[in-house]
């Protein structure tokens, strides 16, 4: 689950920066938020905040935040990170970290 949700958060950040003149790269942080609790934070400098939308059945994209919101124990968007922009973060507990 950690790999899937990290991939979704990074893809969303890269897509948000594409064509918007972001001068800094997308940054990924991961660490322990407590015993057996992983926190992943993906920062980008694109304006705006990601939204959880419902794409049509034929749309290839638009499900990233939906997957994160359903797969993570906790998640959100905040202003933490290097420079301007925002970070999407999520946390997973021990049961989601097993391979």
C-alpha positions as CSV (number, residue, x, y, z in Angstrom):
1,X,0.0,0.0,0.0
2,X,2.8,2.4,0.8
3,X,4.3,2.1,-2.7
4,X,0.9,2.6,-4.4
5,X,0.0,5.7,-2.4
6,X,3.5,7.2,-2.7
7,X,3.3,6.7,-6.5
8,X,-0.1,8.4,-6.6
9,X,1.1,11.4,-4.5
10,X,4.2,11.9,-6.5
11,X,2.3,11.6,-9.8
12,X,-0.2,14.2,-8.7
13,X,2.6,16.6,-7.7
14,X,4.5,16.1,-11.0
15,X,1.2,16.6,-13.0
16,X,0.4,19.8,-10.9
17,X,3.8,21.2,-11.7
18,X,3.7,20.4,-15.4
19,X,3.2,23.6,-17.4
20,X,2.9,25.8,-14.3
21,X,6.4,27.1,-14.1
22,X,7.5,25.3,-10.9
23,X,11.2,26.1,-10.3
24,X,11.8,23.5,-7.7
25,X,11.6,19.7,-8.1
26,X,9.0,17.6,-6.4
27,X,10.3,16.5,-3.0
28,X,9.5,13.3,-1.2
29,X,10.0,12.8,2.5
30,X,9.2,9.6,4.4
31,X,9.8,8.7,8.1
32,X,8.2,7.2,11.2
33,X,5.4,9.2,12.7
34,X,5.3,6.9,15.7
35,X,5.8,3.2,16.5
36,X,5.0,1.3,13.4
37,X,3.4,4.3,11.7
38,X,4.8,5.6,8.4
39,X,4.3,9.2,7.2
40,X,5.0,10.2,3.6
41,X,5.0,13.8,2.5
42,X,5.2,14.9,-1.1
43,X,5.9,18.7,-1.7
44,X,5.5,20.7,-4.9
45,X,5.4,24.4,-5.7
46,X,2.4,24.4,-7.9
47,X,-0.4,26.7,-6.9
48,X,-3.7,25.4,-5.6
49,X,-4.6,22.3,-3.7
50,X,-5.5,18.8,-4.9
51,X,-9.1,17.9,-4.8
52,X,-10.8,14.6,-4.5
53,X,-13.0,14.2,-7.5
54,X,-14.9,11.5,-9.2
55,X,-13.7,10.9,-12.7
56,X,-15.8,9.4,-15.4
57,X,-15.4,5.7,-16.1
58,X,-13.4,6.3,-19.3
59,X,-11.0,8.9,-17.8
60,X,-7.5,7.6,-17.4
61,X,-6.6,9.9,-14.5
62,X,-8.2,11.7,-11.6
63,X,-8.2,9.0,-9.0
64,X,-5.0,9.7,-7.1
65,X,-6.5,11.6,-4.1
66,X,-9.4,9.2,-4.0
67,X,-7.0,6.3,-3.7
68,X,-5.0,8.1,-1.0
69,X,-8.1,9.1,1.0
70,X,-9.4,5.5,0.9
71,X,-6.1,3.7,1.4
72,X,-4.4,5.8,4.1
73,X,-5.1,5.8,7.8
74,X,-4.9,9.6,7.7
75,X,-4.0,12.1,5.0
76,X,-4.2,15.8,4.2
77,X,-2.6,18.8,2.5
78,X,-0.5,21.3,4.3
79,X,2.0,24.1,3.8
80,X,5.0,22.2,5.1
81,X,8.1,21.8,2.9
82,X,10.9,23.7,1.3
83,X,9.7,27.0,-0.1
84,X,6.2,27.9,-1.4
85,X,3.6,25.5,-2.4
86,X,1.9,22.6,-0.6
87,X,2.5,19.1,0.5
88,X,0.2,16.1,0.3
89,X,0.9,13.7,3.2
90,X,-0.5,10.4,4.4
91,X,0.1,7.9,7.2
92,X,-0.1,4.2,7.2
93,X,-0.1,1.9,10.2
94,X,1.6,-1.5,10.7
95,X,-1.0,-3.6,8.9
96,X,-0.5,-1.5,5.7
97,X,3.3,-1.8,5.8
98,X,3.5,-5.6,5.5
99,X,4.5,-6.9,2.1
